[in-house]
């Protein structure tokens, strides 16, 4: 289990850089980040019992009893019986190496790195594309329906402009505004998430869909981390299917890093192939969180594609565009059902 850390740095730019650094070790550290002292203090007062350590550039943010504290400064000081300081004015790798040493001195990290599992026994599959309109949401939701046939599955839509009405009927006991307030406040997920989740007509568990673009835009990395880690804590969820926005950013990077598989969806036409090749062959691709765990799904294929171009091939289907019941389409089209099974086969 990752060490739960509160990070406070007064400089927003420096905060962003340090968050990127911590994200590279997301399997070891689960950080809740603030650049506003009042907000950090309020979170510490409300959720301090759940934290194991605070990293702060000011002595004004005092750790509660039982919570370790590391001051961010100009020198690394390893003294388990006194103030511990991390030198943040050094090379990035040296910063992380020193931080791990300090956490081991405190007893929060073992001498060996934590296992690569990012969300315990929970499986996370995210869907993404650099091609708009490639069918990411449709395939993600169909995969969620397929996953629900064998275990409790959650579909999490993180698009910038979510439109789930075309996938399933809206409902549930909790309004989107109430759910989002609980998420932003990072309340105890064991009490808030089960109430907000509801099982729709296709057997898939979903959260209330935000009705405002501003609400969805305000969901940050820490909020999405809260959702995924909270779902893992519930213990009965087996699979989370995440529908990602086409825009890169901290949320996208975090989800990809937390995923067991990232499905890249592209149309099987000249545009889709060109977009796919440009992304996969980009020199920066190797540094993306999806590298090493990405598979490509070909959508709207006119014929069964062979030769390893796609990990799963989805045929062109008129019924997907016209039917209001995605589950009936899935049951009636064996090729689509088989494609979903391929994407969920680990």
C-alpha positions as CSV (number, residue, x, y, z in Angstrom):
1,X,0.0,0.0,0.0
2,X,1.4,3.4,-1.0
3,X,2.4,5.8,1.8
4,X,-0.2,8.5,2.2
5,X,1.4,11.9,2.1
6,X,0.2,15.5,2.4
7,X,2.4,17.8,0.2
8,X,2.4,21.5,0.8
9,X,4.6,23.9,-1.2
10,X,3.7,27.6,-1.3
11,X,5.1,28.2,-4.8
12,X,2.5,26.8,-7.3
13,X,5.0,26.3,-10.0
14,X,7.4,24.5,-7.7
15,X,4.4,22.5,-6.5
16,X,3.6,21.3,-10.0
17,X,7.2,20.2,-10.6
18,X,7.3,18.3,-7.3
19,X,4.0,16.6,-8.1
20,X,5.4,15.4,-11.4
21,X,8.3,13.9,-9.5
22,X,6.1,12.1,-7.0
23,X,3.9,10.8,-9.7
24,X,6.9,8.7,-11.0
25,X,6.7,6.8,-7.8
26,X,2.9,6.6,-7.5
27,X,3.1,2.9,-6.5
28,X,5.1,4.0,-3.4
29,X,3.6,7.4,-2.6
30,X,0.0,8.6,-2.6
31,X,0.2,12.4,-2.3
32,X,-2.5,15.0,-1.6
33,X,-1.1,18.3,-2.8
34,X,-1.7,21.9,-1.8
35,X,-0.2,25.3,-2.5
36,X,-2.7,27.2,-0.2
37,X,-1.8,27.0,3.5
38,X,-5.4,27.4,4.7
39,X,-6.6,24.6,2.4
40,X,-3.7,22.3,3.6
41,X,-4.4,23.1,7.2
42,X,-8.1,22.4,6.8
43,X,-7.4,19.1,5.1
44,X,-4.9,18.1,7.8
45,X,-7.5,18.8,10.5
46,X,-10.2,16.9,8.7
47,X,-8.2,14.0,7.2
48,X,-5.0,14.0,9.3
49,X,-5.7,10.6,10.8
50,X,-5.5,9.0,7.4
51,X,-2.1,10.5,6.6
52,X,1.3,8.9,7.4
53,X,3.5,11.8,6.6
54,X,3.5,15.5,5.6
55,X,6.1,17.2,3.3
56,X,6.1,20.9,3.8
57,X,8.2,24.0,3.1
58,X,7.0,25.7,6.3
59,X,7.1,24.9,10.0
60,X,3.7,26.6,10.3
61,X,2.0,23.3,9.1
62,X,2.4,21.1,12.1
63,X,1.9,17.3,11.8
64,X,-0.6,15.7,14.2
65,X,0.6,13.3,16.8
66,X,1.6,10.0,15.1
67,X,2.2,11.5,11.7
68,X,5.7,12.0,10.5
69,X,6.9,15.4,9.2
70,X,9.7,16.2,6.7
71,X,10.6,19.8,6.1
72,X,11.6,20.7,2.5
73,X,14.7,22.8,2.5
74,X,18.3,23.1,1.3
75,X,19.9,20.2,3.1
76,X,18.9,16.6,3.7
77,X,19.0,15.7,7.4
78,X,18.5,12.2,8.5
79,X,17.6,12.2,12.1
80,X,14.7,10.0,13.2
81,X,14.8,11.5,16.7
82,X,14.7,15.1,15.5
83,X,13.6,17.3,12.6
84,X,14.1,15.6,9.2
85,X,14.8,17.7,6.2
86,X,14.8,16.9,2.5
87,X,17.1,18.9,0.1
88,X,14.9,19.8,-2.8
89,X,17.5,21.8,-4.6
90,X,19.3,18.9,-6.3
91,X,18.8,16.5,-9.2
92,X,15.4,15.0,-9.4
93,X,16.6,11.4,-8.9
94,X,18.7,12.5,-5.9
95,X,15.6,14.1,-4.4
96,X,13.6,10.9,-4.7
97,X,16.5,8.8,-3.4
98,X,16.8,11.0,-0.4
99,X,13.1,11.0,0.2
100,X,13.0,7.2,0.1
101,X,15.8,7.1,2.6
102,X,14.0,9.4,5.0
103,X,10.8,7.4,4.7
104,X,12.7,4.2,5.4
105,X,14.4,5.8,8.5
106,X,10.9,6.7,9.7
107,X,9.7,3.1,9.1
108,X,7.2,4.0,6.4
109,X,9.0,2.2,3.6
110,X,10.7,-1.2,3.7
111,X,14.2,-1.6,2.3
112,X,12.8,-2.9,-0.9
113,X,10.5,-1.2,-3.3
114,X,6.8,-1.8,-3.0
115,X,5.3,-4.2,-5.6
116,X,4.2,-2.8,-8.9
117,X,0.5,-3.3,-8.1
118,X,-1.1,0.1,-8.2
119,X,-4.5,-0.4,-6.8
120,X,-4.3,-3.7,-4.8
121,X,-6.3,-6.5,-6.3
122,X,-8.5,-4.1,-8.3
123,X,-8.1,-4.2,-12.1
124,X,-8.1,-0.8,-13.9
125,X,-8.5,-0.5,-17.7
126,X,-8.5,2.9,-19.2
127,X,-9.5,3.9,-22.7
128,X,-7.8,6.8,-24.6
129,X,-7.2,8.1,-28.1
130,X,-5.6,11.1,-29.8
131,X,-8.3,10.8,-32.5
132,X,-11.5,12.5,-31.6
133,X,-14.7,10.6,-32.4
134,X,-12.9,7.2,-32.6
135,X,-15.5,5.5,-30.4
136,X,-13.6,5.6,-27.1
137,X,-16.7,6.0,-24.9
138,X,-18.7,3.3,-26.8
139,X,-16.0,0.7,-26.6
140,X,-15.2,1.6,-23.0
141,X,-18.8,1.2,-21.9
142,X,-19.3,-2.0,-23.9
143,X,-16.2,-3.4,-22.2
144,X,-17.7,-2.4,-18.8
145,X,-20.9,-4.3,-19.7
146,X,-18.9,-7.3,-20.6
147,X,-16.9,-7.1,-17.4
148,X,-20.1,-6.9,-15.3
149,X,-21.0,-10.4,-16.5
150,X,-18.2,-11.8,-14.3
151,X,-17.8,-9.4,-11.5
152,X,-18.7,-6.0,-10.0
153,X,-17.6,-3.4,-12.6
154,X,-17.5,0.4,-12.4
155,X,-17.6,2.7,-15.4
156,X,-15.9,6.0,-14.7
157,X,-16.3,8.7,-17.3
158,X,-13.6,11.4,-17.1
159,X,-14.3,13.1,-20.4
160,X,-14.2,16.9,-20.4
161,X,-17.8,17.0,-21.7
162,X,-19.3,13.7,-20.6
163,X,-22.4,12.5,-22.4
164,X,-23.6,9.3,-20.9
165,X,-27.3,9.7,-21.8
166,X,-26.6,7.9,-25.1
167,X,-25.1,4.9,-23.2
168,X,-27.5,4.4,-20.3
169,X,-30.4,6.0,-18.5
170,X,-29.6,8.4,-15.7
171,X,-30.7,7.7,-12.1
172,X,-29.3,6.9,-8.7
173,X,-30.1,8.2,-5.2
174,X,-27.4,10.8,-5.0
175,X,-27.3,14.0,-7.1
176,X,-24.1,14.9,-9.0
177,X,-23.6,18.1,-7.0
178,X,-23.6,16.2,-3.7
179,X,-21.4,13.5,-5.0
180,X,-18.8,16.0,-6.4
181,X,-18.8,17.9,-3.1
182,X,-17.9,14.7,-1.2
183,X,-15.2,14.0,-3.8
184,X,-13.6,17.4,-3.5
185,X,-13.7,17.2,0.3
186,X,-12.1,13.7,0.2
187,X,-14.5,12.4,2.7
188,X,-14.3,8.8,3.9
189,X,-14.8,6.8,0.7
190,X,-16.1,3.8,2.6
191,X,-19.2,5.8,3.5
192,X,-19.6,8.1,0.4
193,X,-18.7,5.9,-2.6
194,X,-21.2,3.1,-1.9
195,X,-24.0,5.6,-1.6
196,X,-23.1,7.4,-4.8
197,X,-22.6,4.3,-6.9
198,X,-25.7,2.8,-8.5
199,X,-26.2,-0.3,-10.7
200,X,-27.7,0.7,-14.0
201,X,-29.9,-1.2,-16.4
202,X,-26.9,-3.0,-17.9
203,X,-25.5,-4.2,-14.6
204,X,-22.7,-1.7,-14.6
205,X,-22.0,0.5,-11.5
206,X,-21.7,4.2,-12.3
207,X,-21.5,7.5,-10.5
208,X,-23.8,10.5,-11.0
209,X,-22.8,12.3,-14.2
210,X,-21.8,16.0,-13.7
211,X,-24.2,18.3,-15.5
212,X,-21.8,21.2,-15.6
213,X,-18.6,21.3,-17.7
214,X,-17.0,23.4,-15.0
215,X,-17.7,20.5,-12.4
216,X,-15.9,18.0,-14.6
217,X,-13.1,20.3,-15.4
218,X,-12.5,20.9,-11.7
219,X,-11.9,17.2,-11.0
220,X,-8.1,17.1,-10.4
221,X,-5.5,14.4,-10.1
222,X,-6.0,14.1,-6.3
223,X,-9.8,13.8,-6.7
224,X,-9.4,10.9,-9.3
225,X,-6.8,9.3,-7.0
226,X,-9.3,9.5,-4.2
227,X,-11.9,7.7,-6.4
228,X,-9.7,4.9,-7.6
229,X,-8.1,4.3,-4.2
230,X,-11.6,4.5,-2.6
231,X,-13.0,1.9,-5.0
232,X,-10.1,-0.4,-4.1
233,X,-10.8,0.0,-0.4
234,X,-14.5,-1.1,-0.9
235,X,-13.1,-4.6,-1.6
236,X,-16.0,-5.8,-3.7
237,X,-15.2,-4.0,-7.0
238,X,-13.2,-6.2,-9.4
239,X,-12.9,-3.9,-12.4
240,X,-12.9,-0.2,-13.1
241,X,-13.2,1.0,-16.7
242,X,-12.0,4.6,-17.1
243,X,-13.1,6.7,-20.1
244,X,-10.4,9.3,-20.5
245,X,-10.5,12.7,-22.3
246,X,-8.4,13.2,-25.4
247,X,-6.5,16.0,-23.7
248,X,-3.2,15.2,-21.9
249,X,-2.8,16.4,-18.4
250,X,-2.1,15.3,-14.8
251,X,-5.4,13.4,-14.6
252,X,-4.7,11.5,-17.8
253,X,-1.2,10.7,-16.7
254,X,-2.2,9.5,-13.3
255,X,-5.0,7.2,-14.6
256,X,-2.7,5.7,-17.2
257,X,0.0,5.2,-14.5
258,X,-2.6,3.5,-12.3
259,X,-4.0,1.3,-15.1
260,X,-3.2,-2.3,-15.6
261,X,-4.0,-1.8,-19.3
262,X,-4.4,1.3,-21.5
263,X,-6.6,0.7,-24.6
264,X,-5.8,3.1,-27.5
265,X,-8.8,3.3,-29.8
266,X,-8.5,4.3,-33.4
267,X,-10.7,4.1,-36.5
268,X,-9.6,1.5,-39.1
269,X,-9.2,4.1,-41.8
270,X,-6.5,6.4,-43.2
271,X,-7.1,9.1,-40.6
272,X,-7.2,6.6,-37.7
273,X,-4.1,4.8,-38.9
274,X,-2.2,8.1,-39.3
275,X,-3.1,9.3,-35.9
276,X,-2.2,5.9,-34.3
277,X,1.2,5.8,-36.0
278,X,2.0,9.4,-35.1
279,X,1.3,8.7,-31.5
280,X,3.1,5.3,-31.2
281,X,6.1,6.5,-33.2
282,X,6.5,9.8,-31.4
283,X,10.0,9.8,-29.7
284,X,8.3,11.0,-26.5
285,X,5.9,8.0,-26.4
286,X,8.4,5.9,-24.4
287,X,8.1,8.4,-21.5
288,X,4.3,8.4,-21.4
289,X,2.6,6.5,-18.6
290,X,0.8,4.2,-21.0
291,X,4.1,2.9,-22.6
292,X,4.5,-0.7,-21.8
293,X,0.9,-1.3,-20.9
294,X,-0.9,0.0,-24.0
295,X,-2.8,-2.1,-26.6
296,X,-4.5,-0.8,-29.7
297,X,-8.1,-1.4,-30.6
298,X,-9.2,-1.0,-34.2
299,X,-12.8,0.4,-34.4
300,X,-15.2,0.4,-37.3
301,X,-13.2,-2.3,-39.2
302,X,-14.7,-3.2,-42.5
303,X,-12.9,-6.6,-42.4
304,X,-11.1,-8.7,-39.8
305,X,-7.7,-7.2,-39.5
306,X,-4.8,-9.6,-39.2
307,X,-1.1,-9.3,-38.8
308,X,-1.0,-7.8,-35.3
309,X,-2.2,-4.3,-36.1
310,X,-4.7,-4.5,-33.3
311,X,-5.0,-6.3,-30.0
312,X,-8.8,-6.3,-30.6
313,X,-10.8,-5.7,-33.8
314,X,-14.3,-4.2,-33.7
315,X,-16.4,-4.4,-36.9
316,X,-18.4,-1.6,-38.3
317,X,-21.9,-1.8,-36.8
318,X,-24.9,0.2,-37.8
319,X,-26.7,-1.0,-34.7
320,X,-24.3,0.8,-32.4
321,X,-25.3,4.1,-33.9
322,X,-29.0,3.5,-33.9
323,X,-29.8,1.2,-30.9
324,X,-30.7,2.6,-27.4
325,X,-29.7,-0.6,-25.7
326,X,-25.9,-1.2,-25.8
327,X,-26.3,-4.6,-24.1
328,X,-28.6,-5.9,-26.8
329,X,-26.0,-4.9,-29.4
330,X,-23.3,-6.6,-27.4
331,X,-25.3,-9.8,-27.2
332,X,-26.3,-9.7,-30.8
333,X,-22.8,-9.1,-32.3
334,X,-20.4,-11.9,-31.4
335,X,-17.4,-10.1,-33.0
336,X,-17.9,-7.0,-30.7
337,X,-18.4,-9.2,-27.6
338,X,-15.2,-11.1,-28.5
339,X,-13.3,-7.9,-28.9
340,X,-14.3,-6.8,-25.4
341,X,-13.2,-10.2,-24.0
342,X,-9.8,-9.7,-25.6
343,X,-9.3,-6.3,-24.0
344,X,-10.3,-7.6,-20.6
345,X,-8.1,-10.8,-20.8
346,X,-5.1,-10.3,-18.5
